[in-house]
Amino acid sequence: MNQQVKGPFDVKRTAMETIDAGSGATFGRIRFEKRFHGELDATSVVEMLSAGNPASGSAGYVAVEHLTGALQGRKGAFMMQHNGVMDRGQASLTLTVVPDSGTDELSGLRGSMQIDIAEGGAHFYTFDFTIG
């Protein structure tokens, strides 16, 4: 059965040392620590790599995220994969549960998440999922 939970989350961003990609290019690297509130009561760590052209407003990033906590009271952990693109200022993001990454009471978890950032910087999630 498809289910959905929504709520706010807090995020702490830490820029890490860039990675040499060769030929004068670099990959940006950022670590995020998140705290989800609501029916997803969890913490997470995200490792992100990015590349792009800041002058044009275009970039891309990939990231993996490990969440630990409870989803509607079910305890466990799971991984998510991020794939984001900024095309001349227009953002798109796919954020998907890594198949078979759920542990304990979250075993069999599948789903996707949408992230919204409100004016003023508040972060919100909408998580569509199934367990089974």
C-alpha positions as CSV (number, residue, x, y, z in Angstrom):
1,M,0.0,0.0,0.0
2,N,1.4,3.4,-1.0
3,Q,1.8,5.8,1.9
4,Q,2.9,9.4,2.3
5,V,4.4,11.4,5.2
6,K,5.4,15.0,5.3
7,G,7.3,17.3,7.6
8,P,10.1,19.7,8.2
9,F,13.8,18.9,8.5
10,D,16.9,20.7,9.7
11,V,20.1,20.6,7.8
12,K,23.7,21.4,8.6
13,R,26.1,21.8,5.6
14,T,29.9,21.4,5.8
15,A,32.0,22.1,2.7
16,M,34.8,19.5,2.3
17,E,38.0,19.6,0.3
18,T,37.5,19.6,-3.4
19,I,38.6,16.6,-5.5
20,D,40.9,17.0,-8.5
21,A,39.0,15.8,-11.6
22,G,41.9,16.4,-14.0
23,S,42.5,19.0,-16.7
24,G,41.9,21.8,-14.3
25,A,38.4,20.6,-13.3
26,T,37.3,19.9,-9.7
27,F,34.4,18.1,-8.0
28,G,32.9,19.9,-5.1
29,R,32.3,17.8,-2.0
30,I,29.8,18.6,0.7
31,R,28.7,16.7,3.8
32,F,25.2,17.3,5.2
33,E,23.7,16.2,8.5
34,K,19.9,16.3,8.7
35,R,17.3,15.9,11.4
36,F,13.8,14.9,10.1
37,H,10.7,15.7,12.2
38,G,7.2,14.3,12.1
39,E,6.3,10.7,11.0
40,L,9.8,10.4,9.7
41,D,11.7,10.8,12.9
42,A,15.3,10.3,11.8
43,T,18.8,11.6,11.4
44,S,20.9,11.3,8.3
45,V,24.4,11.8,6.9
46,V,24.7,12.8,3.2
47,E,27.9,12.8,1.1
48,M,27.6,14.8,-2.1
49,L,29.8,15.3,-5.2
50,S,29.0,18.2,-7.6
51,A,30.3,19.8,-10.7
52,G,29.2,22.7,-12.9
53,N,29.5,26.1,-14.3
54,P,28.6,28.7,-11.7
55,A,28.6,31.5,-14.2
56,S,25.8,29.9,-16.2
57,G,23.8,28.7,-13.2
58,S,24.2,25.1,-14.3
59,A,25.5,22.2,-12.2
60,G,24.9,18.6,-11.4
61,Y,25.3,16.5,-8.2
62,V,25.1,13.0,-7.0
63,A,24.8,11.9,-3.4
64,V,24.1,9.0,-1.1
65,E,22.3,9.4,2.2
66,H,22.0,7.1,5.2
67,L,18.9,7.6,7.4
68,T,18.5,6.1,10.9
69,G,15.4,6.4,13.0
70,A,11.7,5.6,12.8
71,L,9.1,5.9,10.0
72,Q,5.6,5.9,11.4
73,G,7.0,4.2,14.5
74,R,8.9,1.5,12.6
75,K,12.5,1.5,13.6
76,G,15.5,0.9,11.2
77,A,17.7,2.5,8.7
78,F,17.9,2.9,4.9
79,M,19.9,4.6,2.2
80,M,18.8,7.1,-0.4
81,Q,20.4,8.1,-3.7
82,H,20.2,11.7,-5.0
83,N,20.5,12.8,-8.6
84,G,20.2,16.6,-9.0
85,V,20.6,18.9,-12.0
86,M,20.5,22.7,-12.1
87,D,20.0,23.8,-15.8
88,R,20.5,27.6,-16.0
89,G,18.8,28.1,-12.7
90,Q,16.0,25.5,-13.1
91,A,16.4,22.7,-10.6
92,S,15.4,19.1,-10.8
93,L,16.0,16.4,-8.2
94,T,15.4,12.6,-8.0
95,L,15.7,11.2,-4.5
96,T,15.1,7.4,-4.3
97,V,15.4,4.7,-1.7
98,V,18.2,2.4,-2.6
99,P,16.5,-1.0,-3.2
100,D,16.9,-3.6,-0.4
101,S,18.7,-1.0,1.9
102,G,16.1,-1.0,4.6
103,T,17.0,-2.7,7.9
104,D,15.0,-4.0,10.9
105,E,11.4,-2.9,10.7
106,L,12.1,-0.9,7.5
107,S,13.1,-4.0,5.6
108,G,11.4,-4.0,2.2
109,L,11.1,-0.2,2.1
110,R,10.8,1.4,-1.3
111,G,10.0,5.0,-2.2
112,S,11.0,8.5,-3.3
113,M,11.3,11.8,-1.5
114,Q,10.6,15.4,-2.6
115,I,12.4,18.3,-0.9
116,D,11.0,21.8,-0.8
117,I,12.8,24.8,0.4
118,A,10.6,27.7,1.5
119,E,11.3,31.3,1.3
120,G,13.6,32.0,4.3
121,G,15.3,28.7,3.9
122,A,13.1,26.3,5.9
123,H,13.3,22.7,4.5
124,F,10.4,20.3,4.1
125,Y,10.1,16.7,2.9
126,T,7.3,14.7,1.3
127,F,8.1,10.9,1.4
128,D,6.0,8.5,-0.7
129,F,6.8,4.9,0.2
130,T,5.7,1.3,0.5
131,I,7.0,-1.4,3.0
132,G,6.7,-5.0,2.1
